[in-house]
C-alpha cells in the first residue's frame, strides 16, 4: 500500500468570508474528534475536512469517511488501513488511505492543511503534534501528553515554526480566554498572580479511602458531568487528569508550580479562573460541553456557533468549591512532584499512568493501585534533563517496561 503523500496540488476554495480552511483531525473517532466534526458540520462555508485518523477503529473511520469524504484517511495499523481502503473503494469513495506513524505526521504537516486538531490519546500523539508545530499550523491541542512529556521542546517548536497554539482542554481554554494575549516569562509582568484550575472531583470526590479501594471499572467510568473516552475518564476519577493539566498549564502560560492552584468545583460550570494582582478574578463559564472550546479554537479570534445550549444559572442555583484531597487522590500530588522535579519525571509519570489505567480497565489492578504503581516507577527511575524527542521516546518505553514489571510482581 502506498504510504506517502504524493504530489497533492493545493485546493483553495474561495468563499464569501475568505478561504475555506482545511482541517486534519488526529484521533477522529474519539470523543473530541467526533465533537470537532459536529462543530465543523455547522460551518461548511468555513471548514473542509482534509484528513481523518484513527488507530484501529475501521468501522468508525469508515463511517466518518463516508460522511465527510476527506482527501486522506490514516490508520495506525497496516491491516486496518487495508481493510478501510477496500471498504471505501467498494462504495466509490476516493479517499487515499495511509497507515503508520509517519503518515500521521505527514497529514499533520501537509502544505494544504491549515488547522490540526491534535486529539490522539496518549504518547502516540506526540510526533504528529510536533510535526504540526514545526510546519506552522494552527494547532488545537487536546492531547495532554504532548506538553506533559515534551513541554519545553514542543513550545520551542511552536515558536520556531510560527505555529498558533490554542488549548482545547476546557480548563486551559478558559484560562486562555481570560488572559492577556501577550506571553511573558513572568506572570506578574502582565498583572497575573495565579491560575485556578477547576476540577469536577470526578465520581468519587466524597468517597472514603475504604470506598476508593473497592471502586469498580464501571463506577470509575461513570463521570457525573462529562462524556469522555475511557482513559481520560479514569484519569478524572483518580484526579491524574488534573495533575496532567497542572503540568500543561506550566508550559502553556509560563506559570510556576506554586502559581497553579486546583479548586474542586462539582458543577463544572466555571471552567477555570485567573487571579490578577489587583484582586480581580476573571472566570470563563459555560455548560460542560467540549464543543465550546472546540468552536473557540476553530474560529479564533472569531466566535462561532457551537451547538451548545445557553447556560442557565438560575436553574443551576449554586456553585460550590472545595480544596482537593491529595491523601485520597495521590495522583494529583504525584503530578505536582513530577513538575517540581522537572526533566524526564513528567514523561515517566505519564507512561506509568497509561499502563496503570490500562491494567485497571481490564480488572488487573484495583483503583488505588494506580497511584501506587506510578509512585513506585517514579521512585525507581533515574531523572534526566530533557534533550530530544528521541530521548523522551526511550524514557517513555523504559517507564512502561518498569510499570509492566511492577504488574508482574503483583501477580
Secondary structure, DSSP 8 states (H G I E B T S, - for coil): ---S---------EETTEE-EEEEEETTTSHHHHHHHHHHHTTTTTEEEEEEEESS-HHHHHHHHHHH--SEEEESSHHHHHHHHHHHHHTT---EEEESHHHHHHHHH-TT--EEEE---SGGGHHHHHHHHHTT-EEEE--HHHHHHHHHHHHHHHHHHT-EEEE-SHHHHHHHHHS-SS--SSGGGGTEEEEEEEE--GGGTT--HHHHHT--HHHHT--SS----HHHHHHHHHTHHHHHHHHHHHHHHT--GGGEEEEE-TT--EEEEEEETTS-EEEEE--S-THHHHHHHHHTTS----S-----HHHH-----EE--TTT-HHHHHHHHHHHH-TTHHHHHHHHHHHHHHHHHTTSS-TTHHHHHHHHHHHHS-------HHHHHHHHHHHHHHHHHHHHHH-
